[in-house]
Amino acid sequence: MSSAKTGPKIEYYFTAISPFAYLGHAVFMEMVQRLDLDVTYRPVQLGKIFGESGGVPVPQRHPARIRNRMLELLRWKDHRGLEMNVQPKFFPTNPVLADCTIIALQQEGKDPSALIGKLLRKVWAEEADIAERSVIAACLSECGEDADAILATAESGAVAAIYEANTQRGLELDIIGAPCVVYQGEAFWGQDKFGFVEEAITSCRPAYTGAV
């Protein structure tokens, strides 16, 4: 389900544990509000995305790639002026329930953006484990939601099927990491590409394809 907005439609592929989704969250939401974008939030299984598209989980990467990733986090943290522990206590952790909770809230016809922001902050600023049901429940309560009811939906087979479908759809659209915006079939990978998303929307240019 998407929001009630009537502006340009975009899809947002991400996971609640992504550091780059955390770094870009406020900027993304500002763009969404300013352009009145109609967003469908699509949490995905990032491990499966990596496995299918040739990516490698962080701990398995070459040391040079790990060091460069750390530099990017430090640069963007300062650039965005965000509180962030680039080596948090609970990373990596299992984001499945958190991701499915976002899907469950959206299935209720509600905007999950505030919950997404809280979950990301739990990992990257508050040293909390979003694999823990109690952490997710606290975030839901802070958003004014019935935590038990939403979590029950999040743990359902129906939501698990949506999570899998999001992942498969992302793979079909050449999603290779998080976050990624898709507009008119064109994928924009990375929180540093949000400016390109806005340019594509406001210029009304035809979508680029990845064909070579």
N, C-alpha and C positions, 0 to 999 in steps of 0.2 A: 504494500500500500504506500502511497505517497501523501504528501501534505496537502492541505486544502488550497494552497496557493495556485495562482493561475498563470504565473510567469513562465519563462523557459524551463523546460524539463531537463534535469540532469540526474545521473546516477552517481552515487558516492560509494566506492569500494574501499574497505578499511578493516581493521581489527582493533579491538579495545586495548590491545597491548602495544600498538605501534608508536614508537617515539616520534616519528615524523607526523603521524596523525595528531599527536599531542602538540607538537611545535606549530602546526598549521591550523589548529582547531579554531582559535579566535578569529584569525584572518579569513578562514573559510566561512564562518558564520556571519561575519560582517559583509562578505560578498553576497551571501545568500539573502540576507535581509535587504541590502541596498538594491539588488537586482530583482528582488521578489522571486527568487528561483524556487521552483517546485522540485524538491529533492526526494528521491527514493534512496534511503540508506541501505546499503547492502553489505553487512558484515560477511567476511569470507574466511575460509580456513587457509591461512597464509602458508602454512607448511605444505599443503597440497598445491597451492599456487606455485611455490618455489619448486617443488618436485616436478611439476609438469612443464614448467617454463625454463628450467635450467638454473634456477637460483639455489642458494645454499644457506641453511640456517646460520645465524651469526657465529655460534661456537665452532662451526666446521670450516669457516673461511680462512683463507691465508692470513697470516699475521699482518701483512701490509694492508689488506682490505679491512681488517678489524681496526687497525690504527687510523685509517682514513675515515672510517665510519665515526669513530670517536671524535675526530677533528670536526667533522660536519655537525655532530650534535653540539659540540662546544660553540662553534661559530653561530649556529642558528639559535641556540639558547640565548646567547648574548644579543644577537640581532633582534630577536623578538622581545627581549627583556623579560624572559620567563624564569620563574623558579623551577629548577630542574636538577635532579640527581642523574647524571648521565650513566651511572653504574648503580642502578637501584637494587635494593635488597631482594626484590621479588621479580627478577627478570633473568632468564625467561620463566614464565609460568603458564598455566593452562588458561587460555582466554575463552574457552568454548561457552561456559555458562554466561559469562559477561556478554559475549557476542549474541547469544541466543536471547538474553534478556532485552537487548536493544531491539531485536526482531519482534519479540513478544509485545513490547510497548508500541511499536509501529503498527502491529496487527490490530491493536486496540484503537487505531486511528489517531494516535497521539504523536506529537513531535518528540523524537528521542534525543534531540541535540543537547539538552541540558544534562541528561543522563550520560551521554557519550563524554561530555567534558568532565564530568565528575569521575567517571571510571578511568579515563586517561590520567587525570591528575592523581588519582590514588596510586597508580604505578610510578609515575615519574616525578612526583613532588611530595607525596605523603608516606612513601615506604609501606604501602599496604598491598596485600596479595589479593588480586581480583579473581583468583581461583576459589576464594573462600565465599561461600554463600552469604555469610553474615556481612561481608564487606559490600557485596552487591545489594543486599537488602537495605543497608544503611544509605547507600546512594539513592535507591528508589524512594525511601522514606523522605530523604532530603528534597526530592523532587515532588513530594506530595502524593506519591503513588501508594497503592496497596501492595506492599512488597510481597506478601505471601501469595496473593492472587497472580501477580505478574510472573513471579518465579515458577509457579505451578505451570503456567502456560509456556514459559521458557524451557521447561524440562519435558515438554510434550513431543511426541513423534512428529506432529505437524510442523512445529518450529524447526526441528532437526532437519526435516525435508526442505524447508525454505533455505536453511543455512547451506545445505548441500547444493541446492539449485542456484543460489547466489554464486557459489564457488565455481560451478560449471559454467554459468553465464559469464563470469569474469574471465575464465580461461578462453571462452569463445571470442571474447572481445579483446584478447591480448593483454589482459591485466597481468603485470609481472611483479607487483609489489604494492605496498600501502603507504599513504593513501593514493587513490586514483579516481579521478573524475571522468565520466564518460558523457559527452555531449554530442548528440546526433551521430552516435556510433564511433566517434573519435575519442581515444583514450589519452588522458593527460596524467602521466605518472609522476607523483611527487608533490609535496606541499609547496615546493618552489615553482610549480607550474600553474598556480592559481591565477596569476596574471594573464597567462596565455588563455586560460578558460574564459576569463572576462573579455579578452580581446576577440575570441571566437564568437562569443555571444553578441557583443555590441557591434561588431563589424558585419555580422550576418554573412560571413564568408562561407563557401562550401566546406564541408568537413574534409580534412585530409585523410587519406587512407595510408596504411603502412606498406602498400604494394611497392615492390622494387622491380 
